[in-house]
C-alpha cells in the first residue's frame, strides 16, 4: 500500500513538473518569436556620394598607405613542453 501511494505521488509530482516546464518553454519561445516578427529593417537612403559623378569618374586611384601586418613569431613558452603537459 505504501509503495502504491508513493508511486502515485511521484507520478503526480513528475507530471506537474513536466507541465510547468512545457508551459515555461512554450512561453519563452512565443516571446522570442514575437521579438523576431517585430524587428524591422532600417530604410536605406541614397547619399550624395552615391550619385556624384566626380566620385565615380576618378581615373587614378592612389593608395596613401599599405597596411602590412607584422609576422608572428614563435615564442619560447609556445614550444615549452612542460607547460603543455
C-alpha positions in Angstrom: 0.0 0.0 0.0 2.8 2.4 0.9 4.5 1.7 -2.4 1.4 2.4 -4.4 0.8 5.7 -2.7 4.5 6.8 -3.1 4.3 5.8 -6.8 1.2 7.8 -7.3 2.6 10.8 -5.5 5.9 10.6 -7.5 4.0 10.3 -10.8 1.8 13.3 -9.9 4.9 15.4 -8.9 6.7 14.5 -12.2 3.5 15.3 -14.1 3.2 18.7 -12.5 6.9 19.5 -13.1 6.6 18.3 -16.7 3.6 20.5 -17.4 5.3 23.5 -15.8 8.4 23.1 -17.9 6.4 22.7 -21.1 4.5 25.9 -20.4 7.6 27.8 -19.5 9.4 26.6 -22.6 6.4 27.5 -24.8 6.0 30.9 -23.3 9.7 31.6 -23.8 9.5 30.5 -27.5 6.5 32.7 -28.1 8.3 35.8 -26.7 11.3 35.1 -28.9 9.1 34.7 -31.9 7.3 37.9 -31.2 10.6 39.8 -31.0 11.7 38.4 -34.3 8.5 39.4 -36.0 8.6 42.9 -34.5 12.2 43.5 -35.7 12.2 45.9 -38.7 14.9 46.7 -41.1 16.1 50.3 -41.4 15.2 52.2 -44.6 18.1 52.6 -47.0 18.8 56.1 -48.1 20.7 57.4 -51.1 23.7 59.5 -50.0 25.2 62.3 -52.1 28.5 60.4 -52.8 26.5 57.6 -54.4 25.2 59.9 -57.2 28.1 62.2 -57.5 29.8 61.7 -60.9 33.1 63.1 -59.9 33.4 60.4 -57.2 32.9 57.6 -59.7 34.7 59.1 -62.7 38.2 59.2 -61.0 40.7 57.6 -63.3 43.7 57.3 -61.0 43.4 55.7 -57.6 46.1 56.5 -55.1 46.8 54.5 -52.0 48.4 56.5 -49.3 49.5 53.7 -47.0 49.5 50.0 -47.4 48.6 48.2 -44.2 51.0 45.4 -43.6 50.8 43.1 -40.6 54.0 42.1 -38.8 54.9 38.4 -39.0 54.1 36.4 -35.9 57.0 35.0 -34.1 57.2 31.7 -32.1 58.0 32.5 -28.5 59.8 30.1 -26.1 56.7 29.5 -24.0 54.8 28.2 -27.0 57.3 25.3 -27.6 58.0 24.5 -23.9 56.5 21.0 -23.5 56.4 21.3 -19.7 53.7 24.0 -20.0 51.5 21.9 -22.2 51.7 18.5 -20.4 
